[in-house]
Amino acid sequence: MKVFRHFPALSEPSVVAIGNFDGVHLGHQALLKTLMSTAQEKELKSAVMTFEPHPREFFMPDKAPARLTSLREKLEWFADVGVDLVYVCHFNQRFAKLSSEEFMQKILRESLNAKSILVGDDFRFGAGRRGGVSDFINAGFDLITQPQVDLAAIRVSSTAVRDALAAGQLDQATLLLGRPYSISGKVVHGKKLGRELGFPTANIHMRHERPALTGVYAVKLNGSNGAANLGVRPTIAGTPRLMLEVHLLDFAGDLYGQHVHVSFLKKLREEMKFSGLDALKQQIASDVVAAKEYFKES
C-alpha cells in the first residue's frame, strides 16, 4: 500500500473512496468492500482519500468530537483490506477554501486520476460544504453512493459509536463496529508505580488527546486478558496526563517498544480519586478480581 501525504501530479487510474473513516465502523467497512470489488471489476487501483485532521477538528478545535481512530489505526485498516493507494489530505485553510468545482477538477481528475468515486449518500464537500452527490453526477463522474447501514433501527455512524462508548455501552459499540472498540499504540516506560503497588502495567502511548471513553475496563491486549485504566490518574500528584495502563492477568514477558492493540470489552467503573496509594491499591485489587470474573464468565 502506498501512502501519499500530498497530491501527486498525476496518479494511477483508480476508484477513489472519500471520507473521514473515523472508527471504521460497519458503514465504512461496507464502503471499503464496495471499493475493492469495484476496483477489481474495472481493473483499476483501489484508493482511499481521507482527511487529517478531521475537518471538525480544524473548524472547531474546542468543540470537535472525540476521535475514535488515529491516522495510524485507519491506515492499518486500509492495509488489511488490501487498498492500493491512500491519500492523506492535510485539511488546512487552503484546502478548506477549495470550491466543489476545484476539488473535482484539480484534485480528483487532474491529480488522483479518479475514474469512479465512492462516497456515503450524505457526503458533502467543497468550501462551505456546498457540494453534494448530485454535483459528482452533473460533472460526469462515475459515482457509486453507499447507503446508510442500519442495525436494530439505529443508524451506524461515528456519532452513534461515540455515544455508546461515552455511556459505557460497549456491547452496543461492538455491534456498530463489528468488533470490540480498540486503541493501538506503543508500549513505553512509565514511572513503575503499578509495579510498586504490586500490579505492573503496560503503559501505551496515547495518540488520542480526547478519547471517546475513560474509566476502568476489562480488556484484551494482543489477545491476553487484562484490566485497564484510561484517564489522568487523579490520585497521583503532578500534572494530569492522559494515560492508558494495562495490567495483564496471566502474562510474563517484556512488551516495551512493541506496538499493541487494546480491545475494550466491559466497563468496570469510572475513574476515581482516592485518599492515598493504599486506598488506590485496594481498589486496583478489586478491579483485577472483577476483570477475572468477567473473563471467567465470558
C-alpha positions in Angstrom: 0.0 0.0 0.0 1.3 3.4 -1.0 0.5 6.3 1.3 0.7 9.9 0.0 0.7 13.0 2.2 0.4 15.2 -0.8 -1.4 15.1 -4.1 0.8 13.8 -6.9 1.0 15.4 -10.3 -1.0 12.5 -11.8 -1.7 9.3 -10.1 -2.6 5.9 -11.5 -6.2 5.5 -12.7 -8.2 4.4 -9.7 -11.5 4.0 -8.0 -11.5 6.5 -5.0 -13.4 6.2 -1.8 -13.6 9.5 0.1 -14.4 10.0 3.8 -13.1 10.5 7.3 -13.4 6.8 8.2 -13.3 7.7 12.0 -13.9 4.4 13.8 -14.0 2.3 10.6 -17.5 1.1 11.6 -19.7 -1.2 9.7 -20.8 1.6 7.3 -17.2 2.3 6.5 -16.4 -1.3 6.1 -19.3 -1.7 3.6 -17.9 1.2 1.6 -14.4 -0.3 1.6 -15.9 -3.7 0.5 -17.6 -1.9 -2.4 -14.3 -0.1 -3.3 -12.4 -3.3 -3.5 -15.0 -5.2 -5.6 -15.4 -2.2 -8.0 -11.7 -1.7 -8.5 -11.3 -5.4 -9.3 -14.3 -5.3 -11.7 -12.9 -2.3 -13.5 -9.3 -3.4 -13.3 -8.3 -0.1 -11.6 -6.3 0.7 -8.5 -8.2 0.9 -5.2 -7.7 4.3 -3.5 -8.9 6.0 -0.3 -8.9 9.7 0.3 -9.1 10.7 4.0 -8.5 13.9 6.0 -6.1 14.8 8.7 -7.0 16.5 10.9 -10.7 15.7 10.9 -12.5 18.8 9.3 -14.4 19.4 12.5 -11.1 19.5 14.5 -9.9 22.2 12.1 -13.0 24.4 12.2 -14.0 23.8 15.9 -10.9 22.5 17.8 -12.6 23.1 21.2 -15.9 21.5 20.2 -14.8 18.7 17.9 -16.0 15.2 18.8 -13.7 12.7 20.4 -11.5 10.9 17.9 -12.3 7.2 17.6 -9.4 6.2 15.4 -5.9 7.7 15.0 -4.4 8.1 11.5 -2.2 5.1 12.0 -5.1 2.9 13.1 -7.0 3.9 9.9 -4.0 3.1 7.8 -3.8 -0.3 9.4 -7.4 -1.0 8.4 -6.8 0.1 4.8 -3.8 -2.1 4.5 -5.7 -5.1 6.0 -8.4 -4.9 3.3 -5.8 -4.5 0.5 -6.2 -0.9 -0.5 -3.6 0.1 -3.1 -3.3 3.9 -2.6 -4.1 6.2 0.3 -4.2 10.0 0.1 -3.9 11.7 3.4 -5.3 15.1 2.7 -3.9 17.8 5.0 -7.0 19.7 5.9 -5.9 23.3 6.3 -7.2 26.8 5.4 -6.1 26.5 1.8 -7.9 23.2 1.3 -11.0 24.4 3.1 -11.3 27.3 0.6 -11.4 25.0 -2.4 -14.7 25.2 -4.2 -16.5 22.0 -5.1 -15.7 22.6 -8.7 -12.0 23.0 -8.0 -12.0 19.9 -5.8 -13.5 17.8 -8.5 -11.3 19.1 -11.3 -7.9 19.8 -9.7 -7.9 17.1 -7.1 -10.0 14.2 -8.3 -9.5 14.5 -12.1 -6.1 16.1 -12.6 -4.2 14.7 -9.6 -5.9 11.5 -8.4 -7.0 10.4 -11.9 -10.2 9.1 -10.4 -12.3 7.1 -12.8 -15.0 6.2 -10.2 -16.0 7.9 -6.9 -17.4 6.2 -3.9 -19.0 8.2 -1.1 -21.7 7.9 1.5 -25.1 9.1 0.3 -24.9 12.2 2.6 -21.4 13.2 1.6 -20.7 17.0 1.4 -17.6 18.7 0.1 -16.0 22.0 -1.1 -16.0 25.4 0.6 -19.0 25.8 2.9 -19.9 22.1 2.2 -21.8 23.3 -0.8 -21.1 20.3 -2.9 -23.1 17.1 -2.8 -23.5 13.8 -4.6 -25.5 15.4 -7.4 -22.6 17.6 -8.3 -20.4 14.5 -9.0 -23.1 13.2 -11.4 -23.5 16.6 -13.1 -19.7 16.8 -13.5 -19.7 13.5 -15.4 -18.1 11.3 -12.7 -19.0 7.6 -12.4 -20.5 7.8 -8.9 -21.3 5.0 -6.5 -23.1 6.0 -3.3 -23.1 3.8 -0.3 -26.5 3.8 1.5 -26.5 4.1 5.3 -26.3 0.9 7.3 -28.9 0.4 10.0 -28.9 -2.1 12.9 -31.9 -2.6 15.0 -33.4 0.7 13.8 -30.1 2.5 14.7 -28.1 4.3 12.0 -24.5 3.1 12.1 -22.4 6.2 12.4 -19.3 7.5 14.2 -21.6 9.6 16.4 -23.6 6.5 17.5 -20.3 4.7 18.3 -19.1 7.7 20.4 -22.4 7.9 22.2 -22.3 4.2 23.1 -18.7 4.4 24.3 -19.4 7.5 26.4 -22.3 5.7 28.0 -20.2 2.7 28.8 -22.4 0.6 26.4 -19.5 -1.5 25.0 -21.8 -4.2 23.6 -23.6 -1.6 21.6 -20.3 -0.1 20.3 -19.2 -3.6 19.4 -22.4 -4.1 17.4 -21.9 -0.9 15.4 -18.2 -1.5 14.8 -18.5 -5.2 14.0 -15.7 -5.8 16.6 -14.8 -4.6 20.1 -13.6 -1.0 20.2 -9.8 -0.8 20.4 -6.9 1.6 20.8 -3.4 0.8 19.5 -0.1 2.3 20.5 3.5 1.7 21.5 4.3 0.3 25.0 6.6 2.8 26.7 8.4 3.1 30.0 6.4 4.8 32.9 7.2 5.6 36.5 6.8 2.0 37.5 4.2 3.0 40.1 2.0 0.0 39.3 4.9 -2.4 39.9 5.4 -0.7 43.3 1.8 -1.3 44.2 2.0 -5.0 43.1 0.2 -4.5 39.8 2.7 -3.9 37.0 1.2 -2.3 33.9 2.0 -1.9 30.2 1.8 1.9 29.5 0.6 2.6 26.0 1.5 5.8 24.3 -1.8 7.7 23.6 -2.3 9.4 20.2 -5.9 10.2 21.3 -5.9 13.6 23.0 -9.7 13.4 23.7 -10.6 9.7 23.9 -14.1 8.5 23.3 -14.1 6.6 26.6 -12.4 6.8 30.0 -12.5 4.7 33.1 -11.5 1.1 34.2 -12.2 -1.8 31.8 -11.7 -5.5 31.3 -9.6 -5.6 28.1 -7.5 -7.8 25.9 -4.0 -6.7 24.9 -3.0 -8.6 21.8 -5.2 -11.4 23.0 -4.1 -11.5 26.6 -6.6 -10.8 29.4 -6.2 -7.6 31.4 -7.6 -4.8 33.4 -7.0 -1.3 32.1 -7.3 2.3 33.3 -7.7 5.0 30.7 -7.6 8.5 32.2 -5.5 11.0 34.0 -4.8 9.2 37.3 -6.3 11.8 39.7 -4.9 10.2 42.8 -1.3 10.7 41.7 0.2 14.1 42.4 1.6 16.1 39.5 0.3 17.4 36.2 -2.6 15.3 34.9 -1.7 13.5 31.8 -3.8 11.1 29.7 -2.6 7.5 30.1 -3.7 4.0 29.1 -2.3 1.5 31.6 -3.0 -2.3 31.3 -2.3 -4.8 34.0 -2.2 -8.2 32.3 -3.7 -11.0 34.3 -1.7 -14.0 33.1 1.3 -12.8 31.2 5.1 -12.8 31.8 7.3 -11.1 29.3 8.7 -7.8 28.0 6.4 -5.6 25.9 8.5 -2.5 25.8 8.7 -1.0 22.4 6.0 -3.2 20.9 3.0 -1.8 19.1 -0.1 -3.4 20.7 -3.8 -3.3 20.3 -6.0 -3.0 23.4 -9.7 -4.1 23.0 -12.2 -2.8 25.5 -14.7 -5.4 26.5 -16.5 -4.4 29.7 -16.6 -1.2 31.7 -15.9 -1.9 35.4 -16.2 1.6 36.9 -15.4 5.2 36.3 -12.0 6.6 37.1 -11.9 7.9 40.7 -9.7 9.9 43.0 -8.7 8.1 46.2 -7.4 9.3 49.6 -4.0 7.8 49.0 -2.0 5.0 47.5 -3.2 2.4 50.0 -6.8 3.0 49.0 -5.8 3.0 45.3 -4.1 -0.3 45.8 -7.2 -1.9 47.4 -9.4 -0.7 44.5 -7.0 -2.0 41.9 -7.1 -5.4 43.6 -10.9 -5.3 43.4 -10.7 -4.3 39.7 -8.5 -7.2 39.0 -10.9 -9.6 40.7 -13.8 -8.1 38.7 -11.9 -8.5 35.4 -11.0 -12.1 36.2 -14.7 -12.8 37.0 -15.7 -11.2 33.6 -13.3 -13.4 31.7 -14.3 -16.5 33.7 -18.0 -15.9 32.8 -17.5 -14.8 29.2 
